[in-house]
Structure formats: C-alpha cells, structure tokens
Amino acid sequence: MSTPIAVITGASSGIGAATARRLAAAGYRVVLTARRKDRIEALEAELTAAGHQATAYALDVTDRAAVDEFASAFRTLALLVNNAGGALGADPVATSDPADWRQMYETNVIGTLNLTQALLPALTASGDGTVVVLSSTAGHGTYENGGGYVAAKHGAHVLAETLRLEIVGTPVRVIEIAPGMVKTEEFATTRFRGDTDKAAKVYAGVAEPLTADDVAETITWAVTRPSHVNIDLLVVRPRAQASNTKVHREL
C-alpha cells in the first residue's frame, strides 16, 4: 500500500509541529505548511533525518489562489489537519480592535475553509479521507475579554459540524479537536503581542497545562481509529481546568 499523505497547516511551531512529528512516526508522509518557510524546512530536515517522509511548503492559508495552486498537486489525500489559527488581543468587546477580529476570523475560519474546500476532492478520491479541525474550548463557551477569538473558534466549530452533515455518505470523516489550556512557546506571547509577562500570567500557578504534544497525541489517536469510527468532537483539557473560566491555580 502507498504511504498515506497528511497535510498539516500551521506546522511551524506548537501543536502543528508536534502533530507533524506524531503523524510522521505513525507512518504518514507529512506535508508541512506555514508562512515561515525556514521553520518548516528545519522541521522537514529533522523528520527526514529521523527516517520519516516530510515535505515543507510555504503557504498562507488566507491566500486562496496560493491554496488552490498547492491543492492542485494532490490527486488523493488521506488527511488534512486544519491547525493554522491563533488569538490576538484580550480586550472587551466595547474596546477591542476590529482588525484583530478580522485577522482571527481570516486565519481560524476562512483559512480552514480554503484548505478544506480545495482539498476535499482529493480527500474524497482517496476513498478514506479525514478532515481535522482544531478548534478550542473557546468554540464551545464564552469568556470575558476574548470575544474575537471566541467568535472565530465558534466559527471553526460550526464549519466542522456543518461539513459533517453535508458530506455524510461520502468516504470522508470530519473530526473536531477542541483543546483547553495548552502551554506552547508562542500562543499567549502572540496574543499579547510579545508581552512575555502577560503571557506568563495565563499559566501562573497551573501545575500542568496541556502541552503541544498532548494535543498532537490526541489528534493522532483520533485519526488512526478504524475507518468506520468518527470522533465527532473531542474536548481535551488539563486536569486543573474545569471550564474556560474555572482553573485551579496554586499561587
């Protein structure tokens, strides 16, 4: 049998990079996409040196023409992991910047839409395709000072749920993974525009937030279930987090 191919967006760091490592180890040929070409090329070299199959492809998921050109290379595809996204700002609805909302919607929702639409024919042609949408617990519950990110992740959740309804009966599964508090090297720092003190406070006192590899392992488990098994929605949080607003901190 030919090696199954997995496309991972946002593979330059964090959950995306960890997922690429896990899937490569599970026997996939991984196609690493992100805007930062140097980062994905370094990951490609790492995986290749370890004996895995990996290809780096610089891609902005919000650029539909570039996405369509990328997708034209695939006749069949086993797996698409829509991971590219992120948060900007932590301001109230009344004073938040609409540009931040627009950018979050473009990356988290439109980017996912672009890749899914462009690659769905190849996923279907494989006879056993899977689409993964990385949403968030923010896509299932609101919290103060996060309206833009919450709105975007609700959009990602609805995209996955609606797609599953629309393509039932085709050989393509739609899996949504919704992580809670995950401590990665960039997520909170990017959200607070490089303010490392604010970023550190997000995780202050939390004994063990999730790691990128925790989520990557969850994704890999979900996509390697037997073909007739669909993990519609999997919410994963650290033990210290009961909800988006209830976190145990040892301060």
CORJO-V321750 format. One record per pair of residues at least 6 apart in sequence whose ideal C-beta (glycine too) atoms are under 8 Angstrom apart, sorted by the first residue. I is the first residue (numbers start at 1). J is the second residue. D is the distance in whole Angstrom. If there is no record, write none. Layout:
i:I j:J d:D
i:I j:J d:D
This chain:
i:3 j:27 d:7
i:3 j:28 d:7
i:3 j:29 d:5
i:3 j:53 d:6
i:4 j:27 d:7
i:4 j:28 d:5
i:4 j:29 d:7
i:4 j:78 d:4
i:4 j:79 d:7
i:5 j:28 d:7
i:5 j:29 d:5
i:5 j:30 d:8
i:5 j:31 d:6
i:5 j:74 d:7
i:5 j:76 d:8
i:5 j:77 d:5
i:5 j:78 d:6
i:5 j:79 d:7
i:6 j:23 d:5
i:6 j:28 d:4
i:6 j:29 d:7
i:6 j:30 d:5
i:6 j:31 d:7
i:6 j:78 d:6
i:6 j:79 d:4
i:6 j:80 d:8
i:6 j:81 d:6
i:6 j:223 d:8
i:7 j:31 d:5
i:7 j:33 d:6
i:7 j:74 d:8
i:7 j:77 d:7
i:7 j:79 d:7
i:7 j:80 d:5
i:7 j:81 d:7
i:7 j:115 d:7
i:7 j:119 d:7
i:8 j:16 d:5
i:8 j:19 d:6
i:8 j:20 d:5
i:8 j:23 d:7
i:8 j:30 d:6
i:8 j:31 d:7
i:8 j:32 d:6
i:8 j:33 d:7
i:8 j:81 d:4
i:8 j:83 d:6
i:9 j:16 d:7
i:9 j:33 d:5
i:9 j:34 d:7
i:9 j:59 d:7
i:9 j:61 d:5
i:9 j:81 d:7
i:9 j:82 d:6
i:9 j:83 d:5
i:9 j:84 d:4
i:9 j:111 d:7
i:9 j:115 d:6
i:10 j:16 d:4
i:10 j:33 d:8
i:10 j:34 d:6
i:10 j:61 d:8
i:10 j:83 d:4
i:10 j:84 d:3
i:10 j:85 d:7
i:10 j:86 d:8
i:11 j:17 d:6
i:11 j:19 d:7
i:11 j:20 d:5
i:11 j:30 d:8
i:11 j:32 d:4
i:11 j:33 d:6
i:11 j:34 d:5
i:11 j:40 d:6
i:11 j:43 d:7
i:11 j:83 d:7
i:12 j:32 d:8
i:12 j:34 d:4
i:12 j:35 d:7
i:12 j:36 d:4
i:12 j:39 d:4
i:12 j:40 d:5
i:12 j:43 d:7
i:13 j:34 d:8
i:13 j:36 d:8
i:13 j:39 d:6
i:13 j:184 d:7
i:13 j:185 d:6
i:13 j:186 d:5
i:14 j:182 d:8
i:14 j:184 d:4
i:14 j:185 d:7
i:14 j:186 d:6
i:14 j:187 d:6
i:14 j:212 d:5
i:15 j:83 d:6
i:15 j:134 d:7
i:15 j:179 d:8
i:15 j:182 d:7
i:15 j:184 d:7
i:15 j:212 d:5
i:15 j:215 d:5
i:15 j:216 d:6
i:16 j:34 d:7
i:16 j:81 d:8
i:16 j:83 d:4
i:16 j:84 d:7
i:17 j:39 d:8
i:17 j:43 d:6
i:17 j:212 d:7
i:18 j:211 d:8
i:18 j:212 d:4
i:18 j:213 d:5
i:18 j:215 d:7
i:18 j:216 d:4
i:19 j:81 d:6
i:19 j:83 d:6
i:19 j:215 d:7
i:19 j:216 d:4
i:19 j:219 d:5
i:19 j:220 d:7
i:20 j:30 d:5
i:20 j:32 d:6
i:20 j:43 d:6
i:20 j:47 d:7
i:20 j:54 d:7
i:21 j:43 d:8
i:21 j:47 d:7
i:21 j:213 d:8
i:21 j:216 d:7
i:22 j:213 d:7
i:22 j:216 d:4
i:22 j:217 d:6
i:22 j:219 d:7
i:22 j:220 d:4
i:23 j:30 d:5
i:23 j:79 d:7
i:23 j:81 d:8
i:23 j:219 d:8
i:23 j:220 d:6
i:23 j:223 d:8
i:24 j:30 d:5
i:24 j:47 d:5
i:24 j:50 d:8
i:24 j:52 d:4
i:24 j:53 d:7
i:24 j:54 d:6
i:25 j:52 d:7
i:26 j:220 d:6
i:26 j:224 d:6
i:28 j:53 d:8
i:28 j:78 d:7
i:28 j:79 d:7
i:29 j:53 d:4
i:29 j:54 d:7
i:29 j:55 d:7
i:30 j:47 d:7
i:30 j:52 d:7
i:30 j:53 d:7
i:30 j:54 d:5
i:30 j:55 d:7
i:31 j:54 d:8
i:31 j:55 d:5
i:31 j:57 d:6
i:32 j:40 d:4
i:32 j:43 d:6
i:32 j:44 d:6
i:32 j:54 d:6
i:32 j:55 d:7
i:32 j:56 d:5
i:32 j:57 d:7
i:33 j:40 d:7
i:33 j:56 d:8
i:33 j:57 d:5
i:33 j:58 d:7
i:33 j:59 d:4
i:33 j:61 d:7
i:33 j:70 d:7
i:33 j:84 d:8
i:34 j:40 d:5
i:34 j:58 d:7
i:34 j:59 d:7
i:34 j:84 d:7
i:35 j:58 d:7
i:35 j:59 d:7
i:35 j:60 d:5
i:36 j:58 d:8
i:37 j:56 d:7
i:37 j:58 d:4
i:40 j:56 d:4
i:40 j:57 d:7
i:40 j:58 d:7
i:41 j:56 d:5
i:43 j:54 d:7
i:43 j:56 d:7
i:44 j:54 d:5
i:44 j:55 d:6
i:44 j:56 d:4
i:47 j:53 d:8
i:47 j:54 d:4
i:48 j:54 d:6
i:57 j:70 d:6
i:59 j:66 d:6
i:59 j:67 d:7
i:59 j:70 d:6
i:60 j:66 d:6
i:61 j:67 d:6
i:61 j:84 d:5
i:61 j:107 d:7
i:61 j:110 d:8
i:61 j:111 d:3
i:61 j:112 d:8
i:61 j:114 d:6
i:61 j:115 d:6
i:62 j:106 d:5
i:62 j:107 d:6
i:62 j:110 d:6
i:62 j:111 d:5
i:62 j:114 d:7
i:64 j:114 d:5
i:67 j:114 d:5
i:67 j:115 d:6
i:67 j:118 d:5
i:68 j:118 d:5
i:70 j:118 d:7
i:71 j:115 d:8
i:71 j:118 d:4
i:71 j:119 d:5
i:71 j:122 d:7
i:74 j:119 d:6
i:74 j:122 d:4
i:75 j:122 d:6
i:75 j:125 d:6
i:76 j:122 d:5
i:76 j:123 d:8
i:76 j:125 d:5
i:76 j:126 d:4
i:76 j:127 d:8
i:77 j:119 d:6
i:77 j:122 d:4
i:77 j:123 d:5
i:77 j:125 d:8
i:77 j:126 d:6
i:77 j:129 d:6
i:78 j:123 d:8
i:78 j:126 d:6
i:78 j:128 d:7
i:78 j:129 d:6
i:78 j:130 d:7
i:79 j:123 d:8
i:79 j:129 d:7
i:79 j:130 d:5
i:79 j:132 d:7
i:79 j:223 d:6
i:80 j:115 d:6
i:80 j:116 d:7
i:80 j:119 d:5
i:80 j:123 d:6
i:80 j:129 d:8
i:80 j:130 d:7
i:80 j:131 d:5
i:80 j:132 d:7
i:81 j:132 d:5
i:81 j:134 d:7
i:81 j:219 d:7
i:81 j:223 d:8
i:82 j:111 d:7
i:82 j:112 d:4
i:82 j:115 d:6
i:82 j:116 d:7
i:82 j:131 d:7
i:82 j:132 d:6
i:82 j:133 d:5
i:82 j:134 d:6
i:82 j:156 d:8
i:83 j:132 d:8
i:83 j:134 d:5
i:84 j:107 d:6
i:84 j:108 d:8
i:84 j:111 d:5
i:84 j:112 d:8
i:85 j:104 d:8
i:85 j:107 d:5
i:85 j:108 d:4
i:85 j:111 d:7
i:85 j:112 d:8
i:85 j:134 d:7
i:85 j:152 d:7
i:85 j:153 d:8
i:85 j:156 d:7
i:86 j:104 d:7
i:86 j:107 d:6
i:86 j:108 d:7
i:86 j:187 d:7
i:86 j:190 d:6
i:86 j:191 d:7
i:87 j:104 d:7
i:87 j:146 d:7
i:87 j:148 d:8
i:87 j:149 d:4
i:87 j:187 d:7
i:87 j:190 d:7
i:87 j:191 d:4
i:88 j:100 d:4
i:88 j:103 d:6
i:88 j:104 d:6
i:88 j:148 d:7
i:88 j:149 d:8
i:88 j:190 d:7
i:88 j:191 d:6
i:88 j:193 d:8
i:89 j:96 d:6
i:89 j:97 d:6
i:89 j:100 d:5
i:89 j:148 d:7
i:89 j:191 d:7
i:89 j:193 d:8
i:90 j:145 d:5
i:90 j:146 d:6
i:90 j:191 d:6
i:90 j:192 d:7
i:90 j:198 d:8
i:91 j:97 d:7
i:91 j:100 d:8
i:91 j:145 d:6
i:92 j:144 d:7
i:92 j:145 d:6
i:92 j:147 d:7
i:93 j:147 d:5
i:96 j:147 d:6
i:96 j:148 d:6
i:100 j:148 d:5
i:101 j:147 d:8
i:101 j:148 d:4
i:101 j:151 d:7
i:101 j:152 d:8
i:104 j:148 d:5
i:104 j:149 d:6
i:104 j:151 d:8
i:104 j:152 d:4
i:105 j:148 d:8
i:105 j:151 d:7
i:105 j:152 d:5
i:105 j:155 d:7
i:107 j:152 d:8
i:108 j:149 d:8
i:108 j:152 d:4
i:108 j:153 d:6
i:108 j:155 d:7
i:108 j:156 d:5
i:109 j:152 d:6
i:109 j:155 d:4
i:109 j:156 d:6
i:109 j:159 d:6
i:112 j:133 d:6
i:112 j:156 d:6
i:112 j:159 d:6
i:113 j:159 d:6
i:116 j:131 d:6
i:116 j:159 d:8
i:116 j:163 d:7
i:120 j:129 d:8
i:120 j:131 d:8
i:120 j:167 d:8
i:120 j:172 d:7
i:122 j:129 d:8
i:123 j:129 d:3
i:123 j:130 d:7
i:123 j:131 d:7
i:123 j:172 d:5
i:124 j:170 d:6
i:124 j:171 d:7
i:124 j:172 d:6
i:126 j:171 d:7
i:127 j:171 d:5
i:128 j:171 d:6
i:128 j:227 d:5
i:129 j:171 d:6
i:129 j:172 d:4
i:129 j:173 d:7
i:130 j:172 d:7
i:130 j:173 d:5
i:130 j:174 d:8
i:130 j:175 d:6
i:130 j:223 d:5
i:131 j:160 d:8
i:131 j:163 d:7
i:131 j:172 d:6
i:131 j:173 d:7
i:131 j:174 d:5
i:131 j:175 d:7
i:132 j:175 d:5
i:132 j:176 d:8
i:132 j:177 d:6
i:132 j:219 d:6
i:132 j:222 d:7
i:132 j:223 d:6
i:133 j:156 d:6
i:133 j:157 d:8
i:133 j:159 d:7
i:133 j:160 d:4
i:133 j:174 d:7
i:133 j:175 d:7
i:133 j:176 d:5
i:133 j:177 d:7
i:134 j:156 d:8
i:134 j:177 d:6
i:134 j:179 d:7
i:134 j:215 d:8
i:134 j:219 d:8
i:135 j:153 d:5
i:135 j:156 d:4
i:135 j:157 d:5
i:135 j:160 d:7
i:135 j:176 d:6
i:135 j:177 d:7
i:135 j:178 d:5
i:136 j:149 d:8
i:136 j:153 d:4
i:136 j:156 d:8
i:136 j:178 d:6
i:136 j:179 d:6
i:136 j:180 d:8
i:137 j:178 d:5
i:137 j:179 d:7
i:137 j:180 d:4
i:137 j:235 d:6
i:137 j:237 d:7
i:137 j:243 d:8
i:137 j:244 d:6
i:138 j:146 d:6
i:138 j:149 d:6
i:138 j:150 d:5
i:138 j:153 d:4
i:138 j:154 d:8
i:138 j:244 d:7
i:139 j:150 d:7
i:139 j:153 d:4
i:139 j:154 d:5
i:139 j:155 d:8
i:139 j:156 d:6
i:139 j:157 d:4
i:139 j:178 d:6
i:140 j:154 d:8
i:140 j:157 d:7
i:140 j:178 d:6
i:140 j:235 d:7
i:141 j:243 d:7
i:141 j:244 d:5
i:142 j:150 d:5
i:142 j:244 d:8
i:143 j:150 d:7
i:143 j:244 d:4
i:143 j:245 d:5
i:144 j:245 d:8
i:149 j:191 d:8
i:156 j:176 d:8
i:157 j:176 d:6
i:157 j:178 d:7
i:160 j:174 d:6
i:160 j:175 d:8
i:160 j:176 d:4
i:161 j:176 d:7
i:163 j:174 d:5
i:164 j:174 d:4
i:164 j:230 d:8
i:164 j:232 d:7
i:167 j:174 d:7
i:171 j:227 d:8
i:173 j:227 d:8
i:173 j:230 d:5
i:174 j:230 d:7
i:174 j:232 d:8
i:175 j:222 d:5
i:175 j:223 d:7
i:175 j:230 d:7
i:175 j:231 d:5
i:175 j:232 d:7
i:175 j:234 d:7
i:176 j:232 d:7
i:176 j:233 d:5
i:176 j:234 d:7
i:177 j:215 d:7
i:177 j:218 d:6
i:177 j:219 d:6
i:177 j:222 d:7
i:177 j:234 d:5
i:177 j:236 d:7
i:178 j:233 d:7
i:178 j:234 d:7
i:178 j:235 d:5
i:178 j:236 d:7
i:179 j:210 d:6
i:179 j:215 d:5
i:179 j:218 d:8
i:179 j:235 d:8
i:179 j:236 d:5
i:179 j:237 d:7
i:180 j:210 d:7
i:180 j:235 d:7
i:180 j:236 d:7
i:180 j:237 d:3
i:180 j:238 d:7
i:180 j:241 d:5
i:180 j:244 d:7
i:181 j:202 d:8
i:181 j:203 d:7
i:181 j:206 d:7
i:181 j:209 d:5
i:181 j:210 d:6
i:181 j:237 d:7
i:181 j:238 d:6
i:181 j:240 d:8
i:181 j:241 d:5
i:181 j:247 d:7
i:182 j:209 d:6
i:182 j:210 d:4
i:182 j:211 d:7
i:182 j:212 d:7
i:182 j:214 d:7
i:182 j:215 d:6
i:183 j:203 d:5
i:183 j:206 d:8
i:183 j:209 d:4
i:183 j:210 d:7
i:183 j:211 d:7
i:184 j:211 d:8
i:184 j:212 d:5
i:188 j:198 d:8
i:188 j:199 d:4
i:188 j:200 d:8
i:188 j:202 d:5
i:188 j:203 d:7
i:189 j:195 d:8
i:189 j:196 d:6
i:189 j:199 d:4
i:191 j:199 d:7
i:192 j:198 d:4
i:192 j:199 d:5
i:203 j:209 d:5
i:204 j:249 d:6
i:204 j:251 d:7
i:205 j:249 d:3
i:205 j:250 d:5
i:205 j:251 d:4
i:206 j:238 d:7
i:206 j:240 d:5
i:206 j:241 d:8
i:206 j:247 d:6
i:206 j:248 d:7
i:206 j:249 d:6
i:206 j:250 d:8
i:207 j:240 d:6
i:207 j:248 d:8
i:207 j:250 d:6
i:208 j:238 d:6
i:208 j:239 d:7
i:208 j:240 d:7
i:209 j:238 d:5
i:209 j:240 d:8
i:209 j:241 d:8
i:210 j:236 d:7
i:210 j:237 d:7
i:210 j:238 d:5
i:214 j:236 d:7
i:215 j:236 d:7
i:218 j:234 d:6
i:218 j:236 d:5
i:222 j:231 d:4
i:222 j:234 d:6
i:225 j:231 d:6
i:240 j:247 d:6
i:240 j:248 d:4
i:240 j:249 d:8
i:241 j:247 d:5
i:241 j:248 d:8
i:242 j:248 d:8
